[in-house]
Amino acid sequence: MKYKDLQKLYEEKNHNGDAYKYVSELLEKAKQKHKEDWDKNPTKDGDHEQSWRAFKGKNFEKLVQYIIKDKVNDLGLTVVNGNALERSKKLSEELSKVKRNLVINYGIYGMHLPDVDIIIYQKKSCKVLAVLSCKVTLRERIAQTGYWKLKLLEDENTKHIKVYFITPDEDGTLTKKSPMKKGRAIVEADLDGSYILTELTEEDVEESGKVKLFDKFIKDLKNLLK
């Protein structure tokens, strides 16, 4: 099972342009295929769940980038994976500028990139508009995402950058305002927003200015350009 197989499952489901609502269902199908492949060549520790979690986490963020890329490009913006800035030994002039516009200054401890999955920036100026953390559940890094938002706010050069969390919210952390779960409280208090990839409707999810269904993401991103 490779990322291209997950993308193929997405495209097969995307006849009506709404396959993003069924990401959790697609991940379950991918897990079955992943298990079949893993059974043929299991890891040394013999733990498929661990192998699957690593695959799911890495490839969910790739799938989100694939889902949003064309629409983000239509706004005149560019999408890049965070790993491209973090791990590349030699960056293009453009990405080097993007990196400089995103790093956080830790004083005598150096300049370091925040741990984010996707970066959205203006190609001409290399100005970073938004960064995304993409996780299947909020417990997989929501507090850390809040930390990076606070660090970006500390510097004049990065305080404008929006920090968003993209998730299918499989554990239902974001669904209700009351009683409010800790993950939603962090979103409401510390982030610029969270967008849910789900087949649930507005009647099922109690939306707010910070918690919305995924179909509103591009509209909100467009508003940043005004």
N, C-alpha and C positions, 0 to 999 in steps of 0.2 A: 504494500500500500504506500503510495507516494502522494505528494501534494497534488500532482496533476490529476490523480484519480478522484480526489475530493472536489477539485474544480469541475471535473467532468460531471460528477453527481449534481453539483450546483446548476450547471448549464442544462442538464436534462430536466431539472425541476423548474427552470426559469422561463417557461413558455409565456407566462403572463407578467413577467417582470417583477414577481413578488417572492422569488425563492428565498430572499433574505429572511422572510418570516419563518422559514422552516429549517434554519441552520441546525437547531438541536436534533431534528429528525434526520438530517443529512449526516450529522456526526455519528448518530447511532448506526446508520447504515455503513459508514466508513469504519466504525469500530469492528463490525462483523468481518469485513474484508481484511482489516488489519490483523484480526485474530487468526484468520485462515492463513495469512502469510507468515505470521509469527510462529504458528504451530509447525510450519515447515522448517523454520530456522530460529528457534527460541534463543533469547538472551541467556547469558551464563547464570544469572540469578534466578531464572525461571519465573519471573514475575511479569505477566503480560500487562497487568493494570498499570504498572509503573512505565512500561514501554509506551502504552497507549496515551497516558497523560502527557508524556513528553511530546509525542507526535501531535496530539490534539492542541496543546498550547501553542506550539510553533506554527502549526498550519492554520489555526483559526485566525491568527493575525494576518497571515498571507491572504486568506480568503476575504477578510474585511478590506484589505488593500485592493484586492481585485474588484470587489463589489463597488467601491467608491471611486476608483481611479478615473474612469471616463467622465463621470459627472463633475469631479473636482477639476479635471482638465478643461472641461467646458466653461468653467468659471475663470479660466486663465491662470489657474494655480497648478502646482506640481506636488506629487506625492512621492515620498521616499521612505524606505524602511529604516528604522532607527539603527539596525545593525550595520547598514551601509556606512554610517558615519562613525560608529564605534569601532568596527573591526577592520575597516579598509586601511591598509598601510599607506596607500597613495591615493588621495582624493583629487577629483577634478577641481578646477578653479571655482566652479559654481558650488559644489558640495563643500568645499573648504570654507567658503563664505557663509554658507548655511550653518555649518558647525560653529563658526565663530559667533554667529548670531543667536546660538542656543546654549552655549556652555555657561555653567554656573561657576562663579568665582569663589573659591574656598580660601582665598588669601594665601598664606604661606603653604597651604596644602594643595595648591594648584587649581587648575581649571578642569572641570569635569562635566560630561554630558549627563543630563537626567536620563533615567531608565524609562524610555518610552518606546512604543512599538512602531508608530507611524508619525511622520512629520509632514505638515502641509505648509508650503511656502510660496511666495511670489517669485517667479522665475527671474524676472528682470532685476529686481533689487535684492533677491535672496533673503528677504525679510520673512521670518517664521511667523505664521499667523496662528497655528494651532498644532498641538501634539495629542496623540491618541494612545491610550492604553487599552488593549483588546484582550479581554479575559472571559472565559466561559461563565465563571461565577465571580461575585464581588470579593469573596474572601481570598481570592487569588491575587491580591495586590492593591486593593482599594485604598488602604491606609497609606501605603507607599506612594500611590499616585497623588494623594492629598499632600504628602510631604513635598513632592516635586513642585506642585503648584505654589506652595508657600515659599520655596526657594526661588522660583522664577519671579515672584512678586518683589523680592528683596532688591533686585537690580533694575535700574532705570532702563537698561537695554532689553530686558526680557519680561518686564512686568505686564506687557500688553498681550503676551502669548496665552491663548486659551488652552485649557487642559480638559480633555473630554475622556470619558470612559465608555467603551463600546462593549456590549455584552448581550448574550441571549438570556442572562439572568436565570439560569436553570434552578437556582435555589429560591427564587421568588423574593429576594431581598428588597427589590425596588417596587414591588407591586402596590403596597399599601402605605398611606401616609400615617395611619394610626392603627395599631401601635407601630411606631417607626423603629425599624431595625437599625443597628449601628452602621451598616454599610450605606444605607440611604441617608442617614444623618451626615455622614462624611461627604457624600455627594452634595447634599443640600448646603452644607456649611462651607466646604473647602474647595470644591471643584466648580468648573464652569458649566458642567452638564454631563448627563449620562443618557445614552440612547440604547433602547432595547430592541434586539432582533427577535421578534416573537410574533406568533399568529394571534396572540391576545389582542383585543380591541381596546379602544379608549374607554369602553364601559368596564373592562376588566382591570385596567391599569390606571391607578390614580395619578395622573400626570401633574407636573408642576412646571415652573420656569426652568428647573434644573433636571427634571426626569421626564423623558419623552419617548415615544415610539420612534423607531429608527427612520421612518419615512420623513421625519422633520429635520434630519441632520443636514442635508444639503441646503435647505432653505435657511437654516440658522447660519451655516457657513457663508452663504451668499450675503447675509446681513452684515457680516464682518467687513465686507468690501465697501459698504456705504459710508 
